[in-house]
Amino acid sequence: MAFALVASFGGARLVRAQETLVPGDRDASAQLAKIVETTRENGLPVDPIVAKVQYAVRVAHAEPSRIVASARAIASRLAIARDALAPASPIDIMAGADALGAGANKDALRAVRGASGGKPMATPLGVLAQLLETQVPVDRATEIVTNLMRRGATADQLVALGNNVNDDVRGVSDDGKRGAAALAALDARARFLSGVLAPAGRAMSATLSSPQAPKKP
């Protein structure tokens, strides 16, 4: 039985190594395998790194040096997300890393953690990332997302908010105009959603006292 477990673990490591191969570049492949292994040893999810490498190799056909640099950046963001969101599930950590990649910072992640009431954070973090990608300033996006969380906004409501803002600015290509349009759209959509939510104090109290709300994600 012990041998079977060891063999299985070794096989899993081999598969992961093969998934990070860069054809024709042994040095880049070795570096990527090391990044994945170190990330795993640090207790962090490695799927975002592997997925990025596979996309870069198979679809983008990126230069090996850029692939390695990107993998290192993702590993770094995963570590930052874990520290800012702790305690957090692997899914929350991956969502936090995505938000960092979109322009969030540790303070923004900590704010989401503080507003979560012990609930999973992947959805609000995903919405935060989506808002940042539409050029909403990080402070304003964080403020609105966390305020809505405290007022009891559901995951579906937050997702709809992000999608609606994205739809409102679709077709605006100029970054300056896009940012202004996104901010105006976000403010309008958030005001509308706030009108149907409970006051912040009441919503947070209900969340914390609910027997179905987990203490940790």
Contacts in CASP RR format, 6 or more apart in sequence:
PFRMAT RR
TARGET T0000
AUTHOR 0000-0000-0000
METHOD contacts of the structure
MODEL  1
MAFALVASFGGARLVRAQETLVPGDRDASAQLAKIVETTRENGLPVDPIV
AKVQYAVRVAHAEPSRIVASARAIASRLAIARDALAPASPIDIMAGADAL
GAGANKDALRAVRGASGGKPMATPLGVLAQLLETQVPVDRATEIVTNLMR
RGATADQLVALGNNVNDDVRGVSDDGKRGAAALAALDARARFLSGVLAPA
GRAMSATLSSPQAPKKP
13 37 0 8 1.000
16 33 0 8 1.000
16 36 0 8 1.000
16 37 0 8 1.000
16 40 0 8 1.000
16 46 0 8 1.000
16 50 0 8 1.000
17 33 0 8 1.000
17 36 0 8 1.000
19 50 0 8 1.000
19 53 0 8 1.000
19 54 0 8 1.000
20 29 0 8 1.000
20 32 0 8 1.000
20 33 0 8 1.000
20 35 0 8 1.000
20 36 0 8 1.000
20 49 0 8 1.000
20 50 0 8 1.000
20 53 0 8 1.000
20 71 0 8 1.000
21 29 0 8 1.000
21 32 0 8 1.000
21 57 0 8 1.000
22 28 0 8 1.000
22 29 0 8 1.000
22 32 0 8 1.000
22 53 0 8 1.000
22 57 0 8 1.000
22 64 0 8 1.000
22 67 0 8 1.000
23 57 0 8 1.000
25 64 0 8 1.000
27 64 0 8 1.000
28 64 0 8 1.000
28 65 0 8 1.000
28 67 0 8 1.000
28 68 0 8 1.000
31 68 0 8 1.000
32 49 0 8 1.000
32 53 0 8 1.000
32 67 0 8 1.000
32 68 0 8 1.000
32 71 0 8 1.000
35 49 0 8 1.000
35 68 0 8 1.000
35 71 0 8 1.000
35 72 0 8 1.000
35 75 0 8 1.000
36 46 0 8 1.000
36 49 0 8 1.000
36 50 0 8 1.000
36 71 0 8 1.000
38 75 0 8 1.000
39 45 0 8 1.000
39 46 0 8 1.000
39 49 0 8 1.000
39 75 0 8 1.000
39 78 0 8 1.000
40 46 0 8 1.000
42 79 0 8 1.000
44 75 0 8 1.000
44 78 0 8 1.000
44 79 0 8 1.000
44 82 0 8 1.000
44 90 0 8 1.000
44 93 0 8 1.000
45 78 0 8 1.000
45 90 0 8 1.000
45 93 0 8 1.000
45 94 0 8 1.000
47 94 0 8 1.000
48 74 0 8 1.000
48 78 0 8 1.000
48 94 0 8 1.000
48 97 0 8 1.000
48 98 0 8 1.000
49 71 0 8 1.000
49 74 0 8 1.000
49 75 0 8 1.000
49 78 0 8 1.000
52 67 0 8 1.000
52 70 0 8 1.000
52 71 0 8 1.000
52 74 0 8 1.000
53 67 0 8 1.000
53 70 0 8 1.000
53 71 0 8 1.000
56 62 0 8 1.000
56 66 0 8 1.000
56 67 0 8 1.000
56 70 0 8 1.000
57 67 0 8 1.000
62 70 0 8 1.000
74 97 0 8 1.000
77 96 0 8 1.000
77 97 0 8 1.000
77 100 0 8 1.000
77 101 0 8 1.000
78 93 0 8 1.000
78 94 0 8 1.000
78 97 0 8 1.000
80 97 0 8 1.000
80 100 0 8 1.000
80 106 0 8 1.000
80 109 0 8 1.000
81 88 0 8 1.000
81 92 0 8 1.000
81 93 0 8 1.000
81 94 0 8 1.000
81 95 0 8 1.000
81 96 0 8 1.000
81 97 0 8 1.000
81 99 0 8 1.000
81 100 0 8 1.000
81 109 0 8 1.000
82 88 0 8 1.000
82 93 0 8 1.000
83 106 0 8 1.000
84 96 0 8 1.000
84 106 0 8 1.000
84 109 0 8 1.000
84 110 0 8 1.000
84 113 0 8 1.000
85 92 0 8 1.000
85 93 0 8 1.000
85 96 0 8 1.000
85 109 0 8 1.000
85 110 0 8 1.000
85 112 0 8 1.000
85 113 0 8 1.000
85 121 0 8 1.000
86 113 0 8 1.000
87 216 0 8 1.000
87 217 0 8 1.000
88 113 0 8 1.000
88 121 0 8 1.000
88 217 0 8 1.000
89 120 0 8 1.000
89 122 0 8 1.000
89 217 0 8 1.000
91 120 0 8 1.000
91 122 0 8 1.000
91 217 0 8 1.000
92 120 0 8 1.000
92 121 0 8 1.000
92 122 0 8 1.000
92 125 0 8 1.000
92 217 0 8 1.000
94 122 0 8 1.000
95 121 0 8 1.000
95 122 0 8 1.000
95 123 0 8 1.000
95 125 0 8 1.000
95 126 0 8 1.000
95 129 0 8 1.000
96 104 0 8 1.000
96 109 0 8 1.000
96 121 0 8 1.000
96 125 0 8 1.000
96 126 0 8 1.000
96 129 0 8 1.000
98 125 0 8 1.000
98 126 0 8 1.000
98 129 0 8 1.000
99 108 0 8 1.000
99 109 0 8 1.000
99 125 0 8 1.000
99 126 0 8 1.000
99 128 0 8 1.000
99 129 0 8 1.000
99 132 0 8 1.000
100 109 0 8 1.000
101 129 0 8 1.000
102 128 0 8 1.000
102 129 0 8 1.000
102 130 0 8 1.000
102 132 0 8 1.000
102 133 0 8 1.000
103 129 0 8 1.000
103 132 0 8 1.000
103 138 0 8 1.000
104 125 0 8 1.000
104 128 0 8 1.000
104 129 0 8 1.000
104 132 0 8 1.000
104 138 0 8 1.000
104 142 0 8 1.000
105 138 0 8 1.000
107 142 0 8 1.000
108 128 0 8 1.000
108 138 0 8 1.000
108 139 0 8 1.000
108 141 0 8 1.000
108 142 0 8 1.000
109 125 0 8 1.000
111 142 0 8 1.000
111 146 0 8 1.000
112 121 0 8 1.000
112 124 0 8 1.000
112 125 0 8 1.000
112 128 0 8 1.000
112 142 0 8 1.000
112 145 0 8 1.000
112 146 0 8 1.000
112 149 0 8 1.000
113 121 0 8 1.000
114 146 0 8 1.000
115 124 0 8 1.000
115 145 0 8 1.000
115 146 0 8 1.000
115 147 0 8 1.000
115 149 0 8 1.000
115 150 0 8 1.000
116 124 0 8 1.000
116 149 0 8 1.000
116 217 0 8 1.000
117 204 0 8 1.000
117 207 0 8 1.000
117 208 0 8 1.000
117 213 0 8 1.000
118 213 0 8 1.000
118 214 0 8 1.000
118 215 0 8 1.000
118 216 0 8 1.000
118 217 0 8 1.000
119 207 0 8 1.000
119 213 0 8 1.000
119 214 0 8 1.000
119 217 0 8 1.000
120 214 0 8 1.000
120 217 0 8 1.000
121 217 0 8 1.000
123 155 0 8 1.000
123 158 0 8 1.000
123 159 0 8 1.000
124 145 0 8 1.000
124 146 0 8 1.000
124 149 0 8 1.000
124 158 0 8 1.000
127 145 0 8 1.000
127 158 0 8 1.000
127 159 0 8 1.000
127 161 0 8 1.000
127 162 0 8 1.000
128 141 0 8 1.000
128 142 0 8 1.000
128 145 0 8 1.000
130 162 0 8 1.000
130 163 0 8 1.000
130 165 0 8 1.000
130 166 0 8 1.000
131 141 0 8 1.000
131 144 0 8 1.000
131 145 0 8 1.000
131 162 0 8 1.000
131 165 0 8 1.000
131 182 0 8 1.000
131 186 0 8 1.000
132 138 0 8 1.000
132 141 0 8 1.000
134 165 0 8 1.000
134 166 0 8 1.000
134 169 0 8 1.000
134 178 0 8 1.000
134 179 0 8 1.000
134 182 0 8 1.000
135 169 0 8 1.000
135 175 0 8 1.000
135 176 0 8 1.000
135 178 0 8 1.000
135 179 0 8 1.000
135 182 0 8 1.000
135 183 0 8 1.000
136 165 0 8 1.000
136 179 0 8 1.000
136 182 0 8 1.000
136 183 0 8 1.000
136 186 0 8 1.000
137 183 0 8 1.000
140 183 0 8 1.000
140 186 0 8 1.000
141 186 0 8 1.000
144 186 0 8 1.000
144 187 0 8 1.000
144 190 0 8 1.000
145 158 0 8 1.000
147 190 0 8 1.000
147 194 0 8 1.000
147 200 0 8 1.000
148 157 0 8 1.000
148 158 0 8 1.000
148 161 0 8 1.000
148 190 0 8 1.000
148 193 0 8 1.000
148 194 0 8 1.000
148 197 0 8 1.000
149 158 0 8 1.000
150 200 0 8 1.000
150 201 0 8 1.000
150 203 0 8 1.000
150 204 0 8 1.000
151 194 0 8 1.000
151 197 0 8 1.000
151 198 0 8 1.000
151 199 0 8 1.000
151 200 0 8 1.000
151 203 0 8 1.000
152 197 0 8 1.000
152 198 0 8 1.000
152 203 0 8 1.000
152 204 0 8 1.000
152 206 0 8 1.000
152 207 0 8 1.000
153 161 0 8 1.000
153 193 0 8 1.000
153 197 0 8 1.000
157 193 0 8 1.000
161 186 0 8 1.000
161 189 0 8 1.000
161 190 0 8 1.000
161 193 0 8 1.000
162 189 0 8 1.000
164 185 0 8 1.000
164 189 0 8 1.000
165 182 0 8 1.000
165 185 0 8 1.000
165 186 0 8 1.000
165 189 0 8 1.000
168 181 0 8 1.000
168 182 0 8 1.000
168 185 0 8 1.000
168 189 0 8 1.000
169 178 0 8 1.000
169 179 0 8 1.000
169 181 0 8 1.000
169 182 0 8 1.000
169 185 0 8 1.000
172 178 0 8 1.000
172 179 0 8 1.000
172 181 0 8 1.000
197 203 0 8 1.000
198 206 0 8 1.000
207 213 0 8 1.000
END
